[in-house]
Amino acid sequence: MASSTLSTPSPNHNFLKHQSKLSTSSNRFKSSTTFLPPIKSSVSNPPPSLSTTPPPHPTKLPIRKIPGDYGIPFITPYKERLDYFYNQGRDEYFKSRIQKYQSTIFRTNVPPGGFIAKNPNVVVLLDAKSFPILFDTNKVDKTDVFTGTYTPSTELTGGYRVLSYLDPSDPKHTQLKNLMFFLLKTRRNHVIPEFRSCYNELFGTVENELAKSGKASFGDANDQAAFNFLSRSLYGVNPVDTELGLDGPKMVQKWVLFQLGPVLKLGLPKFVEDTMIHNFRLPFKLIKKDYQRLYDFFYNASGFALDEAERLGVSRDEACHNLLFTTCFNSFGGFKLFFPNVMKWIGRGGVRLHTKLATEIREAVRAAGGEVTMAAMENMPLMKSVVYEAFRIDPPVPLQFGRAKRDMVIENHENGFLVKKGELLLGYQPFATKDPKVFDRAEEFVADRFVGDEGEALLKHVVWSNGPETESPSVRNKQCAGKDFTTLVSRLLVVELFLRYDSFEIQVGNSALDGLDVTDCTAVTKFLTALNPNPSSIRVILELLVGDQSLLYYKELVGRSQFGNGMRVVALIKDVVHYLL
């Protein structure tokens, strides 16, 4: 889904109650912080007026009629909604139709339909070749398709259609996106120090919880840390010191539910959820007071940005509702989803990956004089690859939509398909970014996938930001205005994790919400000090730490204790680590 915002560019259909519990080790690495290069963004002139409509794009591939149909009005969409949410689930819903039609492009219905979305018909795009058509705003219209076939009431956004729902051809789009660029540019020097401060507080909370109960909720702590970080870095205000207090994350969560309820699976009893949530809009008056509190907080905190909005021709009231939306819905929502997923995938990578990351990150920071900077992070190729791979395999924005501006041919790897003007296109990103014709081992998390020239060449297929990773946001497109901001803070999460800890363990369970994983980390894993010494694990660690010298250390271990004295083994390994770090 398209949006030009500070962070994730579209509704996160898996938004609510996503928890992660973290287990950590106690090895710390302290450093100071500076921020050198600015966050990159592209600010363009307003889009030119559209010229005459060109003919459909020619293709050398055989033309095939788009398979699938929409069935009997109301009845078929209702049945398919049950399949989408309950009988099959979203992934299997799309996968079964790929198999049925032997095509990654087909027609079907998507929720909610019923009384709040009269036309559930879409043309689905599920491969890496067809998916990018959704980024071409010369070919697709982004007006009111942010949430797909249904559009929430503007009551939820102060009576305004906010930036995420605007096509670049709308003059208001240029004004509002330039406002977001201004905010990022003005506050860029506060991002790294505020992130490190907020997430050091988070890790402290996690450690205390681990000490008390043996497990800790990363998800709950992350919600508050993310909201505090966004408020402090972008607006210079700590919400805890205002009337908002600690209530922000919970109020945002309720507000998002009222917007996305019809396209979410919440884990309620099937009949209740489908009858009440997927058929009717929840009344705004139930959260009006909460939204007013959020609005008052952002209005009071964003005076400098509201001044700039007036200069750009946007009223202070409209600008404030847009700032609230981009900060809370897009940015906070993205961090709420994506950060636990990063923890999940890195946690599954195990000790070998953790050791490589810790070594690379600490060496780069040490070479930068002990400071965490953007320049230092550019010298962490594995860390950068891990973040890109998390965006690829588990994008925080699963669905994108666009309405065809004209008749055109859309290609997948085998065929061309004629799409008519006005048809709604839906792309499911987790399938497009796991296209086996583009990525080897597409279903696997490959930590070093994007390392080196060949790996970097694949970045054009990483499209979490509503555009290729190799391109930049501008007022002419719908790519996330905060693309580089989001990438930066995602990298910072990994850097902070491995500056502070050596390793951690996770336990992944299922969430009631839309089939999401919940990442629970249980036991404290104090890598090297709580190691169960055995020949294979020690040899692996030494190979990672000292390379060619590992055999000498390995022989020394055998000579000392034959692995019979765990404390002596650990002591020697600690000596090696102390020498290296």
C-alpha positions as CSV (number, residue, x, y, z in Angstrom):
1,M,0.0,0.0,0.0
2,A,1.3,3.4,-0.9
3,S,2.1,6.2,1.3
4,S,4.6,9.0,1.6
5,T,5.3,9.2,5.3
6,L,8.0,9.1,8.0
7,S,8.1,5.4,8.1
8,T,6.1,2.5,6.8
9,P,4.0,3.6,3.9
10,S,0.8,1.8,4.4
11,P,-1.6,0.2,6.9
12,N,0.0,-2.6,8.7
13,H,-2.7,-5.2,8.6
14,N,-1.0,-7.1,11.4
15,F,-0.7,-4.1,13.7
16,L,-2.1,-4.9,17.1
17,K,-0.6,-6.7,20.0
18,H,2.6,-8.0,18.5
19,Q,4.9,-9.1,21.3
20,S,8.5,-10.2,21.5
21,K,10.3,-11.4,24.6
22,L,14.0,-11.0,24.8
23,S,16.7,-13.0,26.5
24,T,20.1,-11.3,26.5
25,S,23.6,-11.6,27.7
26,S,25.4,-9.1,29.9
27,N,28.5,-8.2,27.9
28,R,28.4,-4.5,27.3
29,F,30.2,-2.2,25.0
30,K,29.9,1.5,25.8
31,S,30.5,4.2,23.3
32,S,29.6,7.8,22.7
33,T,27.4,9.0,20.0
34,T,27.6,11.5,17.1
35,F,25.6,12.0,14.0
36,L,27.4,13.1,10.9
37,P,25.8,12.7,7.5
38,P,22.2,13.9,7.0
39,I,19.3,11.6,6.3
40,K,18.9,11.5,2.6
41,S,15.6,12.4,0.9
42,S,14.7,13.8,-2.5
43,V,12.5,16.9,-2.8
44,S,11.2,17.5,-6.3
45,N,9.1,20.1,-7.9
46,P,5.4,19.5,-8.3
47,P,4.4,16.9,-10.8
48,P,3.7,18.1,-14.3
49,S,0.3,17.9,-15.8
50,L,-0.5,14.6,-17.5
51,S,-0.3,14.4,-21.2
52,T,-2.4,12.3,-23.6
53,T,-2.9,8.7,-22.6
54,P,-0.4,6.3,-24.4
55,P,-1.4,3.0,-25.7
56,P,-1.0,-0.2,-23.6
57,H,2.6,-1.2,-23.2
58,P,3.7,-3.6,-25.9
59,T,5.0,-7.0,-24.8
60,K,6.9,-9.9,-26.5
61,L,5.3,-12.4,-24.1
62,P,2.2,-14.3,-25.1
63,I,-1.0,-12.4,-24.0
64,R,-3.2,-14.4,-21.6
65,K,-6.6,-13.6,-20.3
66,I,-6.5,-12.8,-16.6
67,P,-7.7,-16.0,-14.9
68,G,-10.2,-16.1,-12.2
69,D,-13.6,-14.3,-11.7
70,Y,-15.5,-12.5,-9.0
71,G,-18.4,-14.9,-8.7
72,I,-21.9,-14.1,-7.5
73,P,-22.1,-10.6,-5.9
74,F,-22.2,-10.6,-2.2
75,I,-22.2,-14.4,-1.8
76,T,-18.8,-15.2,-3.4
77,P,-17.1,-12.2,-1.7
78,Y,-18.5,-13.3,1.6
79,K,-17.3,-16.9,1.2
80,E,-13.9,-15.7,0.1
81,R,-13.6,-13.4,3.1
82,L,-14.1,-16.4,5.3
83,D,-11.4,-18.2,3.4
84,Y,-9.1,-15.2,3.6
85,F,-9.4,-14.7,7.4
86,Y,-10.4,-18.1,8.8
87,N,-10.6,-21.2,6.6
88,Q,-7.3,-20.7,4.8
89,G,-5.5,-17.6,6.1
90,R,-4.1,-14.9,3.8
91,D,-1.0,-16.8,2.6
92,E,-2.8,-20.0,1.8
93,Y,-5.6,-18.0,0.2
94,F,-3.3,-16.5,-2.4
95,K,-1.1,-19.6,-2.7
96,S,-4.1,-21.9,-3.5
97,R,-5.2,-19.6,-6.2
98,I,-1.8,-19.5,-7.8
99,Q,-1.9,-23.3,-8.0
100,K,-5.5,-23.3,-9.2
101,Y,-4.9,-20.8,-12.0
102,Q,-1.2,-21.6,-12.7
103,S,-0.6,-17.9,-12.6
104,T,0.7,-15.2,-10.3
105,I,-1.8,-12.8,-11.7
106,F,-5.5,-13.5,-11.3
107,R,-8.8,-12.0,-10.3
108,T,-10.4,-12.5,-6.9
109,N,-12.2,-10.7,-4.1
110,V,-10.6,-9.4,-0.9
111,P,-12.1,-8.2,2.4
112,P,-14.0,-6.5,3.7
113,G,-16.7,-6.3,1.1
114,G,-20.2,-6.4,2.5
115,F,-21.7,-3.1,3.7
116,I,-18.6,-1.0,3.9
117,A,-16.8,-1.9,0.7
118,K,-19.2,-2.3,-2.2
119,N,-16.6,-3.5,-4.7
120,P,-14.2,-6.1,-3.4
121,N,-12.9,-7.0,-6.9
122,V,-9.1,-6.9,-7.4
123,V,-6.5,-8.1,-9.9
124,V,-3.8,-9.7,-7.7
125,L,0.0,-9.4,-8.5
126,L,2.1,-12.0,-6.7
127,D,5.6,-12.0,-8.4
128,A,8.6,-9.7,-8.5
129,K,8.1,-8.7,-12.1
130,S,4.5,-7.5,-12.0
131,F,4.6,-6.1,-8.5
132,P,6.5,-2.9,-9.3
133,I,3.7,-1.6,-11.5
134,L,2.2,-0.4,-8.2
135,F,5.0,2.1,-7.9
136,D,4.5,3.7,-11.3
137,T,2.2,6.6,-10.6
138,N,2.0,7.4,-14.3
139,K,0.1,4.1,-14.6
140,V,-1.7,3.7,-11.3
141,D,-3.8,6.1,-9.2
142,K,-3.2,6.1,-5.5
143,T,-6.2,8.1,-4.5
144,D,-8.1,6.5,-1.6
145,V,-6.5,3.0,-2.0
146,F,-4.3,3.2,1.0
147,T,-6.4,0.6,2.8
148,G,-7.5,-1.2,-0.4
149,T,-11.1,-1.7,-1.3
150,Y,-12.4,0.2,1.8
151,T,-11.6,3.7,3.0
152,P,-11.9,4.7,6.7
153,S,-14.0,7.7,7.7
154,T,-12.2,11.0,7.7
155,E,-13.6,11.5,11.2
156,L,-10.6,9.5,12.3
157,T,-8.2,12.1,10.8
158,G,-9.8,15.4,11.7
159,G,-12.1,15.5,8.6
160,Y,-9.1,15.5,6.2
161,R,-7.9,13.0,3.7
162,V,-4.3,12.7,4.8
163,L,-1.2,12.3,2.7
164,S,-1.3,8.5,2.5
165,Y,-4.6,8.6,0.6
166,L,-3.5,11.2,-2.0
167,D,-2.1,10.6,-5.5
168,P,1.0,12.6,-6.5
169,S,-1.1,14.4,-9.0
170,D,-3.0,16.1,-6.2
171,P,-1.3,19.5,-5.3
172,K,-1.9,18.8,-1.6
173,H,0.4,15.7,-1.9
174,T,3.4,17.9,-2.8
175,Q,2.7,20.3,0.1
176,L,2.3,17.6,2.7
177,K,5.2,15.4,1.5
178,N,7.5,18.5,1.5
179,L,6.4,19.0,5.1
180,M,7.6,15.5,6.0
181,F,10.9,16.1,4.3
182,F,11.3,19.3,6.3
183,L,10.6,17.5,9.5
184,L,13.2,14.8,8.8
185,K,15.8,17.3,7.7
186,T,15.3,19.7,10.6
187,R,15.5,17.0,13.3
188,R,18.1,14.7,11.6
189,N,20.8,15.4,14.2
190,H,18.6,14.1,17.0
191,V,17.9,10.6,15.6
192,I,20.9,8.6,16.7
193,P,21.3,10.0,20.2
194,E,17.6,9.8,21.0
195,F,17.3,6.3,19.6
196,R,20.3,5.1,21.7
197,S,18.8,6.8,24.8
198,C,15.3,5.4,24.4
199,Y,16.4,1.8,23.5
200,N,19.0,1.7,26.3
201,E,16.1,2.4,28.6
202,L,14.2,-0.4,26.9
203,F,17.0,-2.9,27.3
204,G,17.3,-1.9,31.0
205,T,13.6,-2.6,31.4
206,V,14.0,-6.0,29.7
207,E,16.9,-6.9,31.9
208,N,15.0,-6.1,35.1
209,E,12.1,-8.2,33.9
210,L,14.4,-11.1,33.0
211,A,16.0,-10.9,36.4
212,K,12.6,-11.1,38.1
213,S,10.8,-13.7,36.0
214,G,13.2,-15.3,33.6
215,K,11.4,-13.9,30.6
216,A,10.8,-10.4,29.3
217,S,8.3,-8.9,26.8
218,F,10.2,-7.1,24.1
219,G,7.0,-6.1,22.4
220,D,5.5,-4.1,25.3
221,A,8.7,-2.4,26.1
222,N,9.2,-1.7,22.4
223,D,5.9,0.1,22.1
224,Q,6.8,2.7,24.7
225,A,10.4,3.0,23.5
226,A,9.3,3.6,19.9
227,F,6.7,6.2,20.8
228,N,9.1,8.0,23.1
229,F,11.9,7.9,20.5
230,L,9.6,9.3,17.7
231,S,8.4,12.1,20.0
232,R,11.8,13.0,21.3
233,S,13.7,12.7,18.0
234,L,11.2,14.4,15.7
235,Y,9.6,16.9,18.0
236,G,12.0,17.4,20.9
237,V,9.4,16.5,23.5
238,N,9.3,13.6,25.9
239,P,5.7,12.4,26.2
240,V,6.2,11.1,29.7
241,D,6.8,14.7,30.8
242,T,3.5,15.9,29.4
243,E,-0.2,15.2,30.1
244,L,0.0,12.3,27.7
245,G,2.2,10.4,30.1
246,L,2.6,6.7,29.2
247,D,-0.8,6.5,27.5
248,G,0.3,7.2,23.9
249,P,1.0,3.7,22.6
250,K,-2.3,2.3,23.8
251,M,-4.3,5.2,22.4
252,V,-2.6,4.8,19.1
253,Q,-3.4,1.1,19.0
254,K,-7.1,1.7,19.6
255,W,-7.2,4.5,17.0
256,V,-5.5,2.2,14.4
257,L,-8.0,-0.6,15.2
258,F,-10.9,1.8,14.4
259,Q,-9.3,2.4,11.0
260,L,-8.2,-1.1,10.1
261,G,-10.6,-3.3,11.9
262,P,-12.5,-4.3,8.7
263,V,-9.3,-5.7,7.2
264,L,-7.8,-7.3,10.3
265,K,-8.2,-10.7,12.0
266,L,-8.2,-9.8,15.7
267,G,-8.5,-13.3,17.2
268,L,-12.0,-12.8,18.5
269,P,-14.7,-15.5,18.1
270,K,-15.2,-16.0,14.4
271,F,-18.9,-15.1,14.3
272,V,-18.6,-12.0,16.5
273,E,-15.5,-10.7,14.7
274,D,-16.8,-11.3,11.2
275,T,-20.3,-10.0,11.9
276,M,-19.4,-6.9,13.9
277,I,-15.9,-5.9,12.8
278,H,-15.8,-6.8,9.2
279,N,-19.3,-5.5,8.3
280,F,-19.6,-2.2,10.2
281,R,-17.4,0.8,10.9
282,L,-16.7,1.3,14.6
283,P,-18.1,4.6,15.8
284,F,-15.4,7.3,16.1
285,K,-17.1,8.8,19.2
286,L,-15.8,5.8,21.2
287,I,-12.2,7.0,20.8
288,K,-12.8,10.7,20.2
289,K,-11.4,11.8,23.6
290,D,-8.3,9.7,23.1
291,Y,-7.7,11.1,19.7
292,Q,-8.1,14.6,21.0
293,R,-5.4,13.9,23.6
294,L,-3.1,12.7,20.8
295,Y,-3.9,15.7,18.7
296,D,-3.2,18.2,21.6
297,F,0.1,16.5,22.3
298,F,1.3,16.8,18.6
299,Y,-0.1,20.3,18.2
300,N,1.8,21.6,21.2
301,A,5.0,19.7,20.3
302,S,5.2,20.6,16.6
303,G,5.0,24.4,16.5
304,F,8.1,24.7,14.3
305,A,6.6,22.2,11.8
306,L,3.2,23.9,11.8
307,D,5.0,27.2,11.0
308,E,6.6,25.5,8.0
309,A,3.2,24.0,7.0
310,E,1.6,27.5,6.8
311,R,4.5,28.7,4.7
312,L,3.8,25.7,2.3
313,G,0.1,26.6,2.1
314,V,-1.3,24.1,4.6
315,S,-3.4,25.1,7.6
316,R,-2.0,24.3,11.0
317,D,-4.9,22.1,11.8
318,E,-4.6,19.9,8.7
319,A,-0.8,19.8,9.1
320,C,-1.2,18.5,12.7
321,H,-3.5,15.7,11.7
322,N,-1.1,14.7,9.0
323,L,1.9,14.8,11.4
324,L,-0.1,12.7,13.9
325,F,-1.0,10.2,11.2
326,T,2.5,9.8,9.8
327,T,4.1,9.6,13.2
328,C,1.6,7.3,14.9
329,F,0.1,5.2,12.1
330,N,3.1,4.8,9.8
331,S,6.2,5.2,11.8
332,F,5.1,3.9,15.2
333,G,3.1,1.1,13.5
334,G,6.1,0.1,11.5
335,F,8.4,-0.1,14.4
336,K,5.8,-2.0,16.4
337,L,5.7,-4.7,13.8
338,F,9.2,-4.7,12.2
339,F,11.4,-4.5,15.3
340,P,10.1,-7.7,16.9
341,N,10.4,-9.4,13.4
342,V,14.1,-8.3,13.3
343,M,14.6,-9.9,16.7
344,K,12.8,-13.0,15.5
345,W,14.9,-13.5,12.4
346,I,18.3,-12.7,14.1
347,G,17.4,-14.8,17.1
348,R,16.8,-17.8,14.8
349,G,20.2,-17.2,13.2
350,G,21.9,-18.5,16.3
351,V,25.3,-18.1,17.9
352,R,27.3,-18.2,14.7
353,L,25.4,-15.2,13.2
354,H,25.3,-13.4,16.5
355,T,29.1,-13.7,16.9
356,K,29.7,-12.4,13.4
357,L,27.4,-9.4,14.0
358,A,28.9,-8.6,17.3
359,T,32.5,-8.8,16.0
360,E,31.7,-6.6,12.9
361,I,29.7,-4.0,14.8
362,R,32.2,-3.6,17.6
363,E,35.2,-3.4,15.2
364,A,33.5,-0.7,13.1
365,V,32.5,1.3,16.1
366,R,36.0,1.0,17.6
367,A,37.5,2.2,14.3
368,A,35.2,5.2,14.4
369,G,36.6,6.3,17.8
370,G,33.9,4.5,19.8
371,E,31.1,6.5,18.2
372,V,28.0,5.2,16.6
373,T,27.6,7.2,13.3
374,M,26.0,6.7,9.9
375,A,29.6,6.5,8.5
376,A,30.5,3.7,11.0
377,M,27.4,1.7,10.1
378,E,28.3,1.9,6.4
379,N,31.3,-0.3,7.4
380,M,29.0,-3.0,8.7
381,P,28.0,-5.0,5.5
382,L,26.6,-8.0,7.4
383,M,24.6,-5.8,9.7
384,K,23.1,-3.9,6.7
385,S,22.4,-7.1,4.9
386,V,20.6,-8.6,7.9
387,V,18.3,-5.5,8.0
388,Y,17.6,-5.7,4.3
389,E,16.9,-9.4,4.5
390,A,14.4,-8.8,7.3
391,F,12.7,-6.2,5.1
392,R,12.6,-8.7,2.3
393,I,11.4,-11.8,4.0
394,D,8.9,-10.1,6.5
395,P,8.0,-6.7,5.1
396,P,6.0,-4.5,7.5
397,V,3.7,-3.4,4.7
398,P,2.3,-6.6,3.2
399,L,-0.3,-5.1,0.8
400,Q,-0.1,-2.4,-1.8
401,F,-2.9,-1.1,-4.0
402,G,-3.3,1.0,-7.1
403,R,-6.0,1.7,-9.6
404,A,-5.1,1.5,-13.3
405,K,-5.1,4.9,-14.9
406,R,-5.4,3.5,-18.4
407,D,-5.6,0.2,-20.3
408,M,-2.2,-1.5,-20.1
409,V,-0.4,-4.8,-20.2
410,I,1.1,-6.1,-17.0
411,E,3.7,-8.9,-17.3
412,N,4.7,-11.7,-15.0
413,H,7.6,-14.0,-15.9
414,E,5.5,-16.0,-18.4
415,N,2.7,-13.9,-19.9
416,G,1.3,-10.5,-20.5
417,F,-2.2,-9.6,-19.1
418,L,-4.4,-6.8,-20.3
419,V,-5.8,-4.7,-17.5
420,K,-8.5,-2.2,-18.1
421,K,-8.6,1.4,-16.9
422,G,-10.2,1.6,-13.4
423,E,-9.4,-1.9,-12.3
424,L,-8.0,-2.1,-8.8
425,L,-4.6,-3.9,-8.5
426,L,-3.4,-5.6,-5.4
427,G,0.1,-6.7,-4.7
428,Y,1.0,-9.0,-1.8
429,Q,4.6,-8.1,-1.0
430,P,5.7,-11.2,0.9
431,F,5.1,-13.3,-2.2
432,A,6.8,-10.7,-4.6
433,T,9.9,-10.5,-2.4
434,K,10.1,-14.3,-2.1
435,D,10.0,-14.8,-5.9
436,P,12.2,-17.9,-6.5
437,K,13.0,-16.6,-10.0
438,V,14.7,-13.6,-8.4
439,F,16.0,-14.9,-5.0
440,D,17.8,-18.2,-4.4
441,R,16.5,-19.9,-1.2
442,A,13.8,-17.4,-1.3
443,E,11.9,-18.8,1.7
444,E,15.0,-18.8,3.9
445,F,16.5,-16.0,5.9
446,V,20.0,-15.6,4.4
447,A,21.8,-13.1,6.6
448,D,24.5,-12.3,4.1
449,R,22.3,-12.2,1.0
450,F,23.0,-8.6,0.2
451,V,26.7,-8.5,0.9
452,G,29.1,-7.8,-2.0
453,D,28.4,-6.6,-5.5
454,E,26.1,-9.4,-6.4
455,G,24.1,-9.0,-3.2
456,E,23.8,-5.3,-3.6
457,A,22.4,-5.8,-7.2
458,L,19.4,-7.5,-5.6
459,L,18.4,-4.5,-3.6
460,K,16.2,-3.2,-6.4
461,H,13.9,-6.1,-5.4
462,V,13.7,-5.0,-1.8
463,V,10.5,-2.8,-1.9
464,W,9.2,-2.5,1.6
465,S,9.1,1.3,1.2
466,N,6.7,1.3,-1.7
467,G,9.5,1.5,-4.1
468,P,12.9,-0.1,-4.8
469,E,15.6,0.2,-2.2
470,T,17.9,1.7,-4.9
471,E,15.6,4.7,-5.5
472,S,14.7,7.7,-3.4
473,P,11.4,9.2,-2.3
474,S,10.2,12.5,-3.9
475,V,7.0,14.4,-4.3
476,R,6.5,12.7,-7.7
477,N,6.2,9.2,-6.2
478,K,4.5,7.4,-3.3
479,Q,7.7,6.0,-1.9
480,C,8.0,6.4,1.9
481,A,9.3,9.9,2.7
482,G,11.1,8.3,5.7
483,K,12.7,5.4,3.8
484,D,16.2,6.3,4.9
485,F,15.0,7.3,8.4
486,T,13.4,3.8,8.8
487,T,16.5,2.0,7.5
488,L,18.7,4.0,9.8
489,V,16.8,3.2,13.0
490,S,16.4,-0.4,12.0
491,R,20.2,-0.6,11.7
492,L,20.5,1.2,15.0
493,L,18.4,-1.5,16.7
494,V,20.8,-4.2,15.5
495,V,23.9,-2.1,16.4
496,E,22.6,-1.4,19.9
497,L,21.7,-5.0,20.5
498,F,25.2,-6.3,19.7
499,L,27.1,-3.5,21.4
500,R,25.2,-4.4,24.5
501,Y,24.9,-8.2,24.3
502,D,26.8,-11.1,22.8
503,S,23.8,-13.3,22.0
504,F,20.1,-14.0,22.9
505,E,17.7,-16.8,22.5
506,I,14.1,-16.7,21.3
507,Q,11.0,-18.8,21.3
508,V,8.5,-18.2,18.6
509,G,4.8,-18.7,19.0
510,N,1.6,-17.8,17.2
511,S,-0.4,-14.6,17.7
512,A,-4.2,-14.4,17.5
513,L,-3.8,-11.4,15.2
514,D,-3.8,-12.4,11.6
515,G,-1.5,-15.4,12.1
516,L,1.5,-13.2,13.2
517,D,4.4,-14.8,15.1
518,V,5.0,-13.8,18.6
519,T,8.7,-13.8,19.5
520,D,9.2,-14.9,23.1
521,C,12.8,-15.0,24.4
522,T,13.0,-17.0,27.6
523,A,16.3,-18.0,29.3
524,V,19.1,-15.5,29.7
525,T,21.9,-16.6,27.4
526,K,25.2,-15.2,28.6
527,F,27.3,-16.2,25.6
528,L,30.8,-17.3,26.7
529,T,30.1,-17.1,30.4
530,A,27.1,-19.4,30.4
531,L,28.4,-21.6,27.6
532,N,28.1,-25.3,27.9
533,P,31.6,-26.2,26.8
534,N,31.9,-28.9,24.2
535,P,34.4,-29.3,21.3
536,S,32.1,-28.5,18.5
537,S,30.6,-25.3,19.9
538,I,34.0,-24.0,21.1
539,R,35.7,-24.7,17.8
540,V,32.9,-22.8,16.0
541,I,33.3,-19.8,18.3
542,L,37.1,-19.7,18.0
543,E,36.9,-19.9,14.2
544,L,34.6,-16.9,14.2
545,L,36.7,-14.9,16.7
546,V,40.3,-15.6,15.7
547,G,40.2,-17.1,12.2
548,D,43.5,-18.8,11.3
549,Q,44.6,-18.8,14.9
550,S,41.7,-20.9,16.0
551,L,43.6,-24.2,15.8
552,L,46.2,-23.0,18.2
553,Y,43.6,-21.9,20.7
554,Y,41.7,-25.1,20.2
555,K,44.8,-27.2,20.9
556,E,45.5,-25.1,24.0
557,L,42.0,-25.8,25.3
558,V,42.4,-29.6,24.8
559,G,45.8,-29.5,26.4
560,R,44.5,-27.6,29.5
561,S,41.5,-29.5,30.3
562,Q,40.3,-32.0,27.7
563,F,37.1,-30.0,28.1
564,G,36.7,-31.5,31.5
565,N,36.8,-28.2,33.4
566,G,34.1,-25.9,32.0
567,M,35.3,-22.9,34.0
568,R,38.8,-23.2,32.7
569,V,37.6,-23.4,29.1
570,V,35.4,-20.4,29.6
571,A,38.2,-18.5,31.2
572,L,40.5,-19.0,28.2
573,I,37.8,-18.0,25.8
574,K,37.1,-14.9,27.8
575,D,40.8,-14.0,27.6
576,V,40.6,-14.3,23.8
577,V,37.5,-12.2,23.6
578,H,39.0,-9.6,25.9
579,Y,42.1,-9.4,23.7
580,L,40.1,-9.0,20.5
581,L,37.6,-6.5,21.8
